Amino acid sequence: MNKLISLSGAALLSASLLAVGCDDPAKNKSKATTTEAIPTTNAAPASVGTGITETAGAKTYTFDQSTSKVSWTGSKVTGKHEGGFKTFSGAIKAPDGAPEKGSVEVNIDATSIFSDNERLTGHLQSKDFFEVSTYPKATFVSTKIDKGGEKGATHTVTGNLTLHGVTKGVTFPATIKVEGDSVSCDAEFALNRKDFGLLYPGKQDDLIRDDVVIKLAIKGKKS
């Protein structure tokens, strides 16, 4: 009887620990809407250093990488991992100080991906995930920025995201603030990795969840 009680207690403890590890960090986050790539004009844009189309009277704010972060949180059945990208660039264009009249472009060096585990970082760079030797760059170019957004966001951003050699239209909420010669853009949303061909399932008893939380904390300066 005592042995049975001990086994039952151990089973309950194991179940409790598993339940703690099962928390999904993407569960209560805004979920990005993914569509087929959004058609854009074929006309060559007038460059402002990052490829963003020049607009009369627009102010361009270049990302300050030293004070900005592009990070992510991925999870599996037993837990989660944090990481990000060390190298990226981009700009936000805001005519009359209004982001909804402008555009945003982001260029990410996929080879700079990192995580909270050195072994995992190497795995993420491999063919199972980002395959950075074949696809060393990821980009986002907006096609539309609307006022207002989910969960109190100031704007809703739509554009084409190219990741792992796949281009999809993506829409997500963001809070964009223009103040004098500086701009900030903060966003946190869940993105389905499988939409971009990142299909590695993980171990049979420790499956990787489809949704990854993307976190942007961007600071820009007028260029």
C-alpha positions as CSV (number, residue, x, y, z in Angstrom):
1,M,0.0,0.0,0.0
2,N,2.8,2.4,0.9
3,K,4.6,1.6,-2.3
4,L,1.4,2.3,-4.3
5,I,0.9,5.6,-2.5
6,S,4.6,6.5,-3.3
7,L,4.1,5.6,-7.0
8,S,0.9,7.7,-7.1
9,G,2.6,10.7,-5.5
10,A,5.5,10.4,-8.0
11,A,3.1,10.3,-10.9
12,L,1.3,13.4,-9.6
13,L,4.5,15.2,-9.1
14,S,5.7,14.3,-12.7
15,A,2.3,15.5,-14.1
16,S,2.6,18.8,-12.2
17,L,6.1,19.4,-13.5
18,L,5.0,18.6,-17.0
19,A,2.1,21.0,-16.7
20,V,4.4,23.8,-15.7
21,G,6.6,23.1,-18.7
22,C,3.7,23.0,-21.0
23,D,2.8,26.7,-20.7
24,D,2.6,28.2,-24.2
25,P,4.2,31.7,-24.3
26,A,2.2,32.4,-27.5
27,K,-1.2,31.5,-26.0
28,N,-2.3,35.1,-25.1
29,K,-0.3,37.0,-27.7
30,S,-1.8,38.7,-30.8
31,K,-1.5,36.3,-33.7
32,A,-0.1,37.6,-36.9
33,T,-2.2,37.0,-40.0
34,T,-0.4,35.3,-42.8
35,T,-1.4,35.3,-46.5
36,E,0.2,34.8,-49.8
37,A,2.8,37.4,-50.8
38,I,1.2,40.8,-51.4
39,P,1.7,42.2,-55.0
40,T,3.8,45.4,-55.1
41,T,4.5,47.8,-57.9
42,N,7.2,46.9,-60.4
43,A,8.6,50.4,-60.4
44,A,12.1,50.8,-58.9
45,P,11.9,52.7,-55.7
46,A,14.0,55.8,-55.0
47,S,16.4,54.6,-52.4
48,V,16.9,56.3,-49.0
49,G,19.7,54.0,-48.0
50,T,17.5,51.0,-47.1
51,G,15.4,50.6,-50.2
52,I,12.3,52.4,-48.8
53,T,10.4,54.4,-51.5
54,E,11.1,58.1,-51.2
55,T,8.0,60.2,-50.5
56,A,7.9,64.0,-50.6
57,G,8.1,65.6,-47.2
58,A,8.8,62.2,-45.5
59,K,11.2,61.9,-42.6
60,T,13.3,58.7,-42.4
61,Y,14.3,57.2,-39.1
62,T,17.1,54.7,-39.3
63,F,17.2,51.9,-36.7
64,D,19.7,52.3,-33.9
65,Q,20.9,48.7,-33.4
66,S,22.7,49.5,-30.1
67,T,19.3,50.3,-28.5
68,S,17.0,48.0,-30.5
69,K,16.2,44.3,-30.2
70,V,14.7,41.7,-32.6
71,S,14.0,38.7,-30.4
72,W,11.8,35.6,-30.2
73,T,10.5,33.0,-27.8
74,G,10.0,29.4,-29.0
75,S,8.5,26.5,-27.0
76,K,8.0,22.8,-26.9
77,V,6.1,20.4,-24.7
78,T,8.7,20.6,-21.9
79,G,9.7,24.2,-21.9
80,K,10.8,27.2,-23.9
81,H,13.8,29.0,-25.3
82,E,14.6,32.7,-25.7
83,G,16.7,34.2,-28.5
84,G,17.0,36.8,-31.2
85,F,19.2,38.2,-34.0
86,K,22.3,40.2,-33.2
87,T,22.6,42.0,-36.6
88,F,19.8,43.8,-38.3
89,S,19.1,47.2,-40.0
90,G,16.1,49.1,-41.3
91,A,14.2,52.4,-41.3
92,I,10.8,53.8,-40.7
93,K,9.5,56.5,-43.0
94,A,6.9,58.9,-41.5
95,P,5.6,61.8,-43.7
96,D,4.4,64.6,-41.5
97,G,5.3,62.5,-38.5
98,A,2.6,60.0,-39.3
99,P,3.7,56.4,-39.7
100,E,0.4,55.5,-41.4
101,K,1.4,57.7,-44.3
102,G,4.8,56.0,-44.6
103,S,6.5,52.6,-44.6
104,V,8.9,50.4,-42.8
105,E,11.7,48.1,-43.9
106,V,13.7,45.6,-41.9
107,N,16.8,43.6,-43.0
108,I,18.0,40.8,-40.8
109,D,21.2,38.8,-40.9
110,A,19.9,35.3,-40.3
111,T,23.4,34.0,-39.6
112,S,23.4,36.2,-36.5
113,I,20.6,34.2,-34.8
114,F,21.3,33.3,-31.2
115,S,19.5,31.5,-28.4
116,D,19.9,30.8,-24.6
117,N,21.6,27.5,-25.5
118,E,24.8,27.3,-27.6
119,R,23.9,23.8,-28.9
120,L,20.4,25.0,-29.9
121,T,21.9,28.0,-31.7
122,G,23.9,25.7,-33.9
123,H,20.8,23.6,-34.6
124,L,18.8,26.7,-35.5
125,Q,21.4,27.6,-38.1
126,S,21.2,24.1,-39.7
127,K,19.0,22.7,-42.4
128,D,16.5,21.6,-39.8
129,F,15.5,25.2,-39.2
130,F,16.8,28.4,-40.8
131,E,19.4,26.9,-43.1
132,V,21.4,30.1,-42.9
133,S,24.1,29.0,-45.3
134,T,21.5,28.9,-48.1
135,Y,19.2,31.7,-46.7
136,P,21.5,34.2,-45.0
137,K,19.0,37.1,-45.0
138,A,15.4,37.8,-43.8
139,T,13.5,40.9,-44.8
140,F,10.3,42.7,-44.1
141,V,8.9,45.5,-46.4
142,S,5.6,47.1,-45.4
143,T,2.8,47.6,-47.9
144,K,0.4,49.3,-45.6
145,I,0.3,50.8,-42.1
146,D,-3.2,51.5,-40.6
147,K,-4.1,53.5,-37.5
148,G,-5.2,51.4,-34.5
149,G,-4.4,47.9,-33.6
150,E,-5.2,44.9,-31.4
151,K,-4.7,45.2,-27.6
152,G,-4.1,48.9,-27.6
153,A,-1.5,49.0,-30.4
154,T,-1.3,52.4,-32.2
155,H,-1.0,50.8,-35.6
156,T,-1.5,47.6,-37.7
157,V,1.3,46.9,-40.0
158,T,1.0,44.8,-43.2
159,G,3.8,43.8,-45.5
160,N,5.9,41.0,-47.1
161,L,8.1,38.9,-44.9
162,T,10.8,36.8,-46.5
163,L,12.2,34.1,-44.2
164,H,13.9,30.9,-45.0
165,G,13.5,31.6,-48.7
166,V,9.7,31.9,-48.4
167,T,7.8,35.2,-48.8
168,K,4.4,35.7,-47.2
169,G,2.1,38.6,-46.5
170,V,2.0,39.3,-42.7
171,T,-0.2,41.6,-40.7
172,F,0.5,42.4,-37.0
173,P,-0.2,45.1,-34.4
174,A,2.5,47.5,-33.4
175,T,2.9,50.7,-31.3
176,I,4.8,53.3,-33.3
177,K,5.6,56.7,-31.8
178,V,7.3,59.6,-33.5
179,E,8.8,62.2,-31.2
180,G,11.0,64.9,-32.8
181,D,14.1,63.3,-34.3
182,S,13.4,59.8,-32.9
183,V,10.9,57.0,-33.4
184,S,10.1,53.8,-31.5
185,C,8.3,50.7,-32.6
186,D,7.3,48.0,-30.2
187,A,5.5,44.8,-31.2
188,E,4.8,41.4,-29.8
189,F,2.9,38.7,-31.7
190,A,2.8,35.0,-32.5
191,L,3.9,33.8,-35.9
192,N,3.4,30.3,-37.3
193,R,6.9,29.0,-38.2
194,K,5.5,26.4,-40.6
195,D,4.1,29.1,-42.9
196,F,7.8,29.7,-43.7
197,G,8.9,26.1,-44.2
198,L,10.4,25.7,-40.7
199,L,9.0,22.3,-40.3
200,Y,11.3,20.4,-37.9
201,P,8.9,18.7,-35.4
202,G,11.3,18.1,-32.5
203,K,11.5,14.9,-30.6
204,Q,8.5,12.5,-30.7
205,D,7.8,13.0,-26.9
206,D,8.9,16.7,-26.9
207,L,7.2,18.3,-29.9
208,I,8.0,21.9,-30.9
209,R,5.0,24.2,-31.0
210,D,4.1,25.9,-34.3
211,D,3.7,29.5,-33.0
212,V,6.8,31.5,-32.1
213,V,6.5,34.8,-30.3
214,I,8.3,37.6,-32.1
215,K,9.3,40.7,-30.1
216,L,10.4,44.0,-31.7
217,A,11.8,46.8,-29.6
218,I,13.0,49.3,-32.2
219,K,14.5,52.7,-31.7
220,G,15.3,54.9,-34.6
221,K,17.0,58.2,-35.3
222,K,16.2,60.8,-38.0
223,S,18.7,60.3,-40.8
